[in-house]
Amino acid sequence: MIEKILPAGVAVAETFHDLPGTPFPEEEAAIARAVGGRRREFITVRACARRALADLSLPPAPLPPGAFGAPAWPDRAVGSMTHCDGYRAAAVAHRSDVRTIGIDAEPHAPLPEGVFDMIAVPGEHVRHAALRGAEPEIHWDRLLLSAKESVYKAWSPLTGLWLGFAEADIVLFPDGLFSVRYLARKRPPGGRPVPAGFSGRWLVTDGLVITSVTDVLD
C-alpha cells in the first residue's frame, strides 16, 4: 500500500498484524520495561524493516533507537518506520541511491480538539480552511500532522537536528502531493547540508492517512 507513494528503489514491508520475533540485544534495552502493546509494535516494525533490508540484499541488523528516537540504520542503508493502530511499515533504500526517507501512517480521523492549533503555522490554517471546504471527506488536519511527522523523520537523520511542528510550512495539494518549506534557520553539526525544503506524497486508503518524503540522489 505505502509503496504507491514511494519511488522505485525503495524497499517496503508492511503488515496489518503483529509479527513474532526476538529483538537484538541492542534493541531489547529500549523495550525492557515496555508494556505488551508497545513491545509488540516495536518488534513488528523492526521485523518489517529487516524484510525490507533483505529485499535490498542487505543482512539483518539491530535497529535500536538513536538520536531523537530515529532508528540507527546500517551504514549502507537509509530508512524510516511507522506504526499506528492496526498498521506497521518500514521503507528502506541504499544510501548510495537515496539521501533520506520519512514515512508516517495515521488513522484517517479528525485530530483531537486543540491539536491542529498546536501544529499548524498561520499559512497552514488558511489553506486548511480552503481544503476542508473543497473536499470535506478528507481529514486534512490529520493529513497535515502525518506530513509533518514524515518531514521530521526525513529531516532529523539528515541534519542531526530537532525540528518542531512550527518550523516547517507544508502546502497540501488535492492531487496527493505536498511541498515543504523550512522556517527554521539552524546550523547542523559537522557541516551537514541543510535542505531548503522537501516534496512529499500522500494517500488516504483503508481508513489510514499515509505520507512519505524521499530525497533521491541524482
Backbone bond lengths (Angstrom), bond angles and torsions (degrees), N, CA, C in turn:
res aa  C-N    CA-C-N  psi(-1)  N-CA   C-N-CA  omega(-1)  CA-C   N-CA-C  phi
1 M - - - 1.460 - - 1.538 111.01 -
2 I 1.345 116.02 -51.79 1.459 118.87 -177.57 1.521 112.20 -69.89
3 E 1.333 116.85 -19.39 1.472 119.64 178.80 1.521 111.56 -62.51
4 K 1.337 118.08 -19.59 1.464 121.77 -179.88 1.522 112.14 -65.21
5 I 1.332 117.61 -22.17 1.465 120.40 -177.42 1.532 111.41 -116.84
6 L 1.330 115.87 22.92 1.465 120.85 176.50 1.515 109.54 -126.50
7 P 1.330 117.84 148.32 1.463 120.82 -177.27 1.525 112.35 -75.45
8 A 1.318 114.46 164.00 1.462 119.89 174.38 1.526 109.31 -59.38
9 G 1.316 115.81 145.84 1.455 120.40 -178.75 1.514 113.71 96.87
10 V 1.337 116.95 -11.40 1.463 121.10 175.33 1.526 108.23 -98.16
11 A 1.315 116.63 121.55 1.458 121.86 178.67 1.520 109.72 -86.33
12 V 1.323 116.02 137.61 1.462 121.68 -174.85 1.520 109.50 -128.25
13 A 1.305 116.50 140.85 1.461 122.55 168.70 1.518 107.44 -136.80
14 E 1.321 116.24 135.52 1.458 120.57 -178.24 1.518 109.61 -144.53
15 T 1.328 116.31 159.18 1.452 121.38 178.69 1.521 109.48 -153.02
16 F 1.320 114.87 151.42 1.460 121.38 175.34 1.529 111.24 -102.90
17 H 1.329 116.44 6.30 1.460 121.87 -178.87 1.523 109.09 -137.44
18 D 1.307 115.99 152.80 1.460 119.21 174.83 1.519 110.08 -69.67
19 L 1.326 115.57 145.48 1.453 122.72 -177.07 1.525 110.13 -112.48
20 P 1.331 117.50 147.37 1.465 119.24 175.85 1.523 110.20 -73.20
21 G 1.287 116.26 155.98 1.459 119.50 177.90 1.515 110.93 169.84
22 T 1.313 114.79 163.12 1.460 121.65 178.25 1.520 108.23 -118.60
23 P 1.321 118.16 121.75 1.468 119.45 -179.67 1.516 112.02 -67.24
24 F 1.333 115.91 151.57 1.459 120.60 170.51 1.536 108.79 -63.62
25 P 1.334 117.51 154.79 1.468 119.07 178.67 1.529 112.90 -54.86
26 E 1.330 117.02 -37.08 1.468 120.21 179.58 1.526 111.41 -64.78
27 E 1.327 116.51 -28.10 1.464 121.62 179.02 1.528 111.52 -83.53
28 E 1.319 115.33 -35.69 1.471 120.29 -177.13 1.523 111.27 -56.92
29 A 1.321 116.77 -35.19 1.467 119.83 -179.39 1.524 111.92 -60.16
30 A 1.348 116.95 -28.88 1.467 120.56 -177.54 1.519 112.38 -79.65
31 I 1.342 117.95 -18.66 1.462 119.89 -175.56 1.526 112.03 -125.13
32 A 1.304 116.50 15.74 1.461 120.46 -176.54 1.529 111.64 -56.99
33 R 1.314 117.63 -33.86 1.464 121.27 -178.07 1.528 112.21 -110.13
34 A 1.315 116.72 13.07 1.468 120.09 -176.74 1.527 111.27 -75.94
35 V 1.332 115.82 148.77 1.462 120.73 174.95 1.522 108.69 -72.75
36 G 1.327 116.46 168.31 1.453 121.41 -172.79 1.510 114.85 -56.45
37 G 1.335 117.43 -45.87 1.465 120.22 -178.12 1.512 112.31 -63.91
38 R 1.310 116.96 -43.86 1.462 121.39 178.76 1.526 110.19 -64.06
39 R 1.314 116.37 -40.46 1.463 120.33 -179.80 1.528 110.41 -63.91
40 R 1.328 117.10 -43.13 1.468 120.81 -178.72 1.527 111.35 -65.09
41 E 1.331 117.40 -42.83 1.463 118.52 -178.92 1.527 111.03 -68.36
42 F 1.330 117.52 -36.11 1.465 122.04 177.38 1.526 110.00 -61.48
43 I 1.339 116.79 -48.87 1.460 120.97 -179.01 1.522 110.90 -65.71
44 T 1.336 116.73 -41.79 1.461 120.36 -176.28 1.524 111.99 -66.47
45 V 1.323 117.48 -44.71 1.461 118.63 -176.68 1.527 110.38 -68.60
46 R 1.310 117.62 -29.73 1.469 119.60 175.57 1.528 111.72 -76.99
47 A 1.312 117.45 -28.99 1.459 119.30 170.98 1.528 109.98 -63.42
48 C 1.335 116.55 -40.48 1.470 120.41 175.01 1.529 110.57 -60.82
49 A 1.319 116.13 -44.43 1.465 120.02 -178.97 1.524 111.52 -61.79
50 R 1.319 117.23 -40.83 1.466 119.16 179.97 1.533 111.68 -70.31
51 R 1.332 117.33 -30.61 1.461 119.33 172.67 1.527 110.64 -64.28
52 A 1.327 115.86 -41.74 1.464 119.44 178.78 1.526 110.74 -66.07
53 L 1.322 117.88 -40.51 1.464 120.98 176.00 1.529 110.56 -59.11
54 A 1.319 116.55 -42.61 1.465 120.32 179.80 1.520 111.21 -62.72
55 D 1.344 116.85 -36.27 1.463 119.96 177.82 1.529 111.86 -63.76
56 L 1.316 116.50 -22.44 1.468 121.70 176.84 1.531 111.63 -96.12
57 S 1.321 116.07 9.47 1.474 122.38 -178.10 1.525 111.58 63.00
58 L 1.317 116.07 32.07 1.460 121.72 175.63 1.522 108.81 -105.88
59 P 1.327 118.45 141.96 1.461 121.09 -175.30 1.524 111.61 -72.09
60 P 1.339 117.22 158.37 1.466 120.15 174.16 1.521 110.35 -62.46
61 A 1.311 115.14 146.71 1.468 119.26 -176.33 1.517 109.05 -150.09
62 P 1.323 118.14 154.23 1.461 120.35 174.19 1.531 109.76 -66.38
63 L 1.320 115.75 143.09 1.469 121.60 -178.09 1.529 108.77 -130.34
64 P 1.336 116.74 65.25 1.462 119.47 -179.14 1.524 110.81 -72.57
65 P 1.326 117.11 155.57 1.465 118.91 173.88 1.519 110.58 -62.55
66 G 1.337 115.51 135.81 1.451 120.77 177.67 1.516 111.07 -110.48
67 A 1.324 115.69 -142.92 1.463 120.75 -179.24 1.525 110.69 -60.78
68 F 1.328 116.59 135.13 1.456 124.01 178.27 1.526 112.50 58.96
69 G 1.334 117.72 21.26 1.447 121.20 176.84 1.511 115.47 86.30
70 A 1.328 119.00 -7.54 1.460 121.53 -179.76 1.519 109.81 -70.25
71 P 1.334 118.54 142.13 1.462 119.62 178.26 1.522 111.98 -66.28
72 A 1.321 115.76 145.33 1.465 121.52 176.55 1.522 107.72 -87.34
73 W 1.336 116.75 109.23 1.453 121.80 -176.10 1.525 111.17 -87.30
74 P 1.332 117.52 157.48 1.475 119.72 174.10 1.523 111.03 -59.03
75 D 1.313 116.16 158.76 1.464 120.92 -173.92 1.522 113.46 -56.14
76 R 1.314 117.84 -34.56 1.466 120.83 -174.68 1.521 113.49 -89.58
77 A 1.326 117.56 3.60 1.465 120.25 -173.54 1.519 111.81 -127.79
78 V 1.313 115.10 152.39 1.460 123.08 164.98 1.519 106.52 -124.83
79 G 1.316 116.31 152.80 1.451 117.05 -178.53 1.504 112.74 -170.16
80 S 1.323 114.26 -179.35 1.453 121.63 179.05 1.526 108.05 -154.82
81 M 1.313 115.97 151.97 1.458 122.40 178.62 1.522 109.49 -127.13
82 T 1.327 115.53 156.55 1.450 120.18 173.29 1.518 109.34 -150.09
83 H 1.313 115.94 150.68 1.462 120.17 174.03 1.520 108.75 -152.40
84 C 1.316 114.65 141.07 1.453 122.20 171.08 1.517 106.57 -146.52
85 D 1.301 117.69 -179.97 1.456 121.16 -175.87 1.529 110.55 -56.64
86 G 1.334 116.19 114.55 1.452 121.15 176.41 1.509 115.96 83.97
87 Y 1.333 118.66 8.81 1.465 119.64 -179.02 1.516 109.71 -152.67
88 R 1.332 116.80 135.50 1.463 123.77 173.45 1.527 107.52 -138.11
89 A 1.317 117.16 142.52 1.468 120.38 -179.49 1.516 110.53 -154.86
90 A 1.331 114.70 155.75 1.460 122.30 173.97 1.517 108.60 -139.64
91 A 1.319 116.29 144.77 1.469 123.30 176.43 1.520 107.47 -128.56
92 V 1.338 116.38 130.13 1.463 121.82 -173.79 1.520 109.19 -137.76
93 A 1.334 116.50 144.03 1.460 121.86 176.82 1.522 109.38 -142.16
94 H 1.338 115.09 161.53 1.452 120.01 172.91 1.535 109.52 -67.66
95 R 1.316 116.06 135.67 1.466 120.71 179.30 1.533 111.50 -61.60
96 S 1.307 117.38 -24.33 1.461 120.72 178.36 1.530 112.42 -74.44
97 D 1.337 117.09 -14.19 1.467 121.55 -178.47 1.518 113.57 -107.48
98 V 1.325 116.45 -32.95 1.461 121.66 -172.17 1.523 108.81 -132.68
99 R 1.315 115.84 134.70 1.464 120.37 -178.35 1.524 111.56 -79.27
100 T 1.329 117.03 -41.65 1.463 120.43 -178.53 1.516 109.74 -162.52
101 I 1.331 115.51 155.08 1.463 122.88 179.24 1.521 108.72 -136.04
102 G 1.326 116.08 142.58 1.456 121.75 169.19 1.515 109.33 -137.42
103 I 1.320 117.27 129.56 1.469 120.75 175.22 1.519 108.94 -130.51
104 D 1.339 115.52 154.08 1.457 119.86 177.05 1.518 109.24 -153.92
105 A 1.320 116.52 145.73 1.464 123.24 174.45 1.522 108.67 -130.99
106 E 1.323 115.09 139.93 1.455 122.18 179.89 1.529 108.18 -139.17
107 P 1.331 118.15 154.80 1.463 119.05 171.45 1.527 110.10 -64.53
108 H 1.330 117.10 138.61 1.461 120.26 179.49 1.530 108.81 -80.02
109 A 1.317 114.02 84.13 1.460 122.35 -177.29 1.520 108.00 -151.47
110 P 1.333 117.67 157.59 1.471 118.97 179.04 1.515 111.75 -61.50
111 L 1.322 115.78 149.57 1.457 119.78 174.27 1.523 110.28 -69.69
112 P 1.323 117.10 152.03 1.466 119.18 173.01 1.525 110.82 -57.28
113 E 1.304 116.00 152.93 1.462 121.36 -177.69 1.526 110.92 -56.34
114 G 1.315 115.74 132.82 1.452 122.40 176.45 1.514 114.65 92.35
115 V 1.347 118.70 -17.30 1.461 120.44 -175.80 1.531 110.72 -71.52
116 F 1.332 117.07 -42.05 1.463 119.01 -179.28 1.528 111.01 -58.15
117 D 1.330 117.46 -41.73 1.463 120.22 179.41 1.525 111.39 -63.57
118 M 1.311 117.64 -26.66 1.460 121.62 -179.60 1.526 112.06 -77.43
119 I 1.336 117.97 -29.00 1.461 119.88 -172.28 1.523 113.55 -103.55
120 A 1.339 118.16 -18.57 1.468 120.93 -170.95 1.521 111.96 -96.30
121 V 1.329 116.39 138.04 1.463 122.34 171.66 1.533 108.39 -87.62
122 P 1.344 118.65 166.92 1.471 119.94 -173.45 1.529 115.09 -52.86
123 G 1.326 118.22 -45.05 1.457 119.56 -179.82 1.514 112.80 -61.88
124 E 1.322 116.55 -34.25 1.466 120.61 178.46 1.518 111.18 -68.46
125 H 1.328 117.26 -34.30 1.465 120.85 175.57 1.531 110.63 -60.27
126 V 1.319 116.39 -46.55 1.469 121.05 -178.34 1.528 110.35 -63.68
127 R 1.312 117.20 -47.64 1.469 120.43 -178.38 1.519 111.59 -67.48
128 H 1.332 117.04 -32.77 1.460 120.11 179.48 1.525 110.79 -61.97
129 A 1.314 116.74 -42.46 1.467 120.04 -179.97 1.525 110.96 -61.30
130 A 1.335 116.77 -40.72 1.464 120.08 -179.94 1.527 111.13 -68.57
131 L 1.326 117.41 -43.20 1.459 120.93 -179.68 1.525 111.21 -64.90
132 R 1.305 116.10 -42.23 1.460 120.05 -179.18 1.527 110.91 -64.66
133 G 1.347 116.46 -35.62 1.455 119.39 177.62 1.515 113.03 -70.31
134 A 1.358 116.76 -35.01 1.457 120.96 -177.76 1.521 112.56 -79.84
135 E 1.345 117.16 -39.33 1.464 121.39 -176.95 1.529 109.46 -137.42
136 P 1.337 116.24 76.81 1.465 120.00 -174.41 1.521 114.05 -68.91
137 E 1.344 118.07 -13.93 1.456 119.84 179.97 1.531 112.58 -73.47
138 I 1.334 117.02 -15.85 1.469 121.73 176.81 1.525 109.11 -93.45
139 H 1.313 116.24 132.53 1.470 120.59 174.97 1.527 107.50 -84.99
140 W 1.324 115.34 84.77 1.465 121.29 -173.87 1.522 112.50 -65.25
141 D 1.331 116.43 -28.76 1.468 118.27 177.49 1.522 111.27 -64.50
142 R 1.335 116.86 -43.06 1.458 120.23 177.82 1.531 110.85 -67.88
143 L 1.316 115.79 -37.04 1.459 120.17 177.98 1.525 111.07 -62.60
144 L 1.325 117.07 -40.84 1.461 120.02 177.77 1.527 110.83 -62.80
145 L 1.327 116.94 -43.22 1.465 119.66 178.17 1.529 110.43 -59.14
146 S 1.332 116.66 -46.12 1.461 119.77 -179.17 1.522 111.31 -62.57
147 A 1.325 116.77 -42.66 1.464 120.03 178.32 1.527 110.76 -60.84
148 K 1.328 117.25 -41.13 1.468 119.81 179.22 1.522 111.31 -65.93
149 E 1.320 116.94 -35.33 1.459 119.53 176.92 1.532 110.50 -65.98
150 S 1.339 117.17 -43.57 1.470 119.79 177.95 1.519 111.28 -62.24
151 V 1.316 116.36 -41.44 1.464 120.98 179.04 1.529 110.17 -61.56
152 Y 1.322 117.00 -45.32 1.464 119.60 179.45 1.528 111.20 -61.40
153 K 1.344 115.87 -42.37 1.463 119.86 -178.16 1.530 111.79 -65.66
154 A 1.320 117.61 -28.23 1.460 120.72 175.84 1.529 111.24 -81.77
155 W 1.320 116.74 -38.94 1.470 122.76 -175.90 1.531 112.19 -69.41
156 S 1.324 117.51 -48.85 1.454 121.29 -169.01 1.535 113.60 -61.88
157 P 1.354 119.89 -49.53 1.470 117.92 178.60 1.524 112.88 -65.67
158 L 1.330 116.51 -29.43 1.459 120.46 -178.30 1.520 111.95 -72.72
159 T 1.326 117.12 -39.95 1.461 121.32 -174.14 1.524 113.79 -104.40
160 G 1.328 117.33 -20.59 1.459 120.02 -173.97 1.513 113.10 74.09
161 L 1.344 116.88 21.38 1.459 121.87 -175.98 1.523 110.65 -124.92
162 W 1.322 115.23 151.04 1.462 122.44 170.66 1.530 109.24 -73.65
163 L 1.315 117.05 146.75 1.463 121.85 174.90 1.521 108.45 -133.23
164 G 1.326 116.00 117.95 1.454 120.44 179.51 1.518 112.32 -81.57
165 F 1.326 116.41 162.87 1.460 121.10 -179.83 1.524 111.90 -57.05
166 A 1.326 117.19 -36.82 1.455 121.07 -176.00 1.524 112.83 -82.48
167 E 1.336 117.70 2.99 1.465 120.88 -177.22 1.526 113.14 -101.34
168 A 1.321 116.95 7.04 1.464 121.00 176.49 1.523 108.70 -139.37
169 D 1.316 116.05 134.24 1.466 122.99 178.42 1.527 107.58 -106.97
170 I 1.326 116.95 116.35 1.454 122.48 -174.16 1.525 110.05 -110.52
171 V 1.322 115.12 130.16 1.465 121.69 175.31 1.519 107.77 -105.03
172 L 1.327 116.46 114.39 1.458 122.40 177.82 1.525 109.41 -90.59
173 F 1.314 116.58 134.32 1.458 121.85 178.21 1.524 109.59 -113.40
174 P 1.338 117.87 143.33 1.466 120.11 -177.30 1.524 114.36 -64.50
175 D 1.332 118.51 -14.98 1.459 120.88 -176.50 1.533 113.75 -86.09
176 G 1.335 117.25 10.41 1.455 120.05 177.84 1.511 114.67 94.24
177 L 1.319 118.13 11.73 1.457 122.85 178.83 1.524 110.11 -116.20
178 F 1.331 116.60 162.09 1.463 121.06 167.98 1.512 109.16 -150.74
179 S 1.324 115.23 156.32 1.460 121.17 177.61 1.521 109.10 -121.87
180 V 1.322 115.66 156.21 1.460 121.83 -173.88 1.514 109.35 -130.55
181 R 1.309 115.74 130.46 1.466 121.31 172.42 1.523 107.34 -121.96
182 Y 1.335 115.82 127.96 1.454 119.52 -178.16 1.525 110.54 -84.61
183 L 1.319 114.52 130.55 1.461 120.80 177.48 1.526 111.29 -94.42
184 A 1.319 116.01 -14.92 1.465 120.31 -179.21 1.524 110.41 -82.46
185 R 1.302 116.13 141.25 1.467 121.12 173.94 1.531 107.05 -118.52
186 K 1.328 115.03 97.70 1.451 120.81 -173.33 1.515 109.94 -126.36
187 R 1.324 115.06 155.97 1.460 120.99 178.08 1.525 108.58 -107.88
188 P 1.337 118.04 108.01 1.458 120.02 179.85 1.521 111.41 -66.34
189 P 1.329 117.31 151.70 1.467 120.30 176.67 1.523 110.77 -68.31
190 G 1.330 115.05 148.22 1.460 120.03 174.12 1.509 115.12 69.36
191 G 1.339 117.25 18.36 1.458 119.59 177.74 1.517 114.53 69.67
192 R 1.332 117.73 24.13 1.457 120.08 178.31 1.530 110.08 -63.22
193 P 1.340 117.86 152.13 1.464 119.66 -179.75 1.523 111.37 -70.67
194 V 1.309 115.68 147.68 1.456 121.97 175.50 1.525 108.10 -109.19
195 P 1.320 119.10 112.07 1.463 119.64 -179.82 1.520 110.92 -67.80
196 A 1.319 116.39 140.08 1.469 120.54 176.02 1.517 110.70 -70.94
197 G 1.317 116.29 -26.88 1.456 121.35 179.70 1.510 109.69 177.02
198 F 1.301 115.45 177.42 1.449 122.54 177.68 1.520 108.28 -133.87
199 S 1.313 115.53 165.50 1.457 120.59 164.88 1.513 107.41 -120.34
200 G 1.314 116.90 154.86 1.454 120.62 -176.60 1.509 111.68 -145.71
201 R 1.327 114.88 177.52 1.455 121.56 -179.69 1.526 109.45 -133.32
202 W 1.324 116.30 153.51 1.454 120.24 179.06 1.521 111.04 -137.63
203 L 1.335 114.46 159.23 1.457 121.99 -178.10 1.515 108.01 -149.61
204 V 1.329 116.21 137.50 1.462 122.12 171.47 1.518 107.19 -115.45
205 T 1.338 116.65 119.03 1.458 120.94 -177.30 1.518 109.89 -160.34
206 D 1.312 116.10 146.49 1.472 122.33 173.98 1.522 112.64 51.26
207 G 1.330 116.58 38.90 1.454 120.37 177.67 1.512 115.28 76.10
208 L 1.338 116.48 12.70 1.462 121.10 -178.61 1.522 111.14 -123.82
209 V 1.314 116.06 151.22 1.459 124.30 165.50 1.522 106.34 -105.84
210 I 1.328 117.31 125.82 1.460 121.73 -179.13 1.522 108.66 -126.21
211 T 1.323 117.26 135.04 1.463 122.13 179.96 1.523 110.21 -132.19
212 S 1.335 114.58 157.16 1.464 118.72 178.33 1.519 110.12 -149.06
213 V 1.312 115.12 149.12 1.462 124.27 171.73 1.525 106.49 -132.37
214 T 1.326 117.27 127.60 1.460 121.71 179.92 1.519 109.50 -138.05
215 D 1.315 116.87 125.54 1.457 122.19 177.40 1.526 107.40 -105.08
216 V 1.338 115.77 101.16 1.458 121.57 -175.48 1.522 109.24 -88.04
217 L 1.322 116.57 135.18 1.458 121.53 177.83 1.535 110.24 -74.18
218 D 1.320 116.43 143.13 1.471 121.01 177.71 1.522 110.69 -71.02
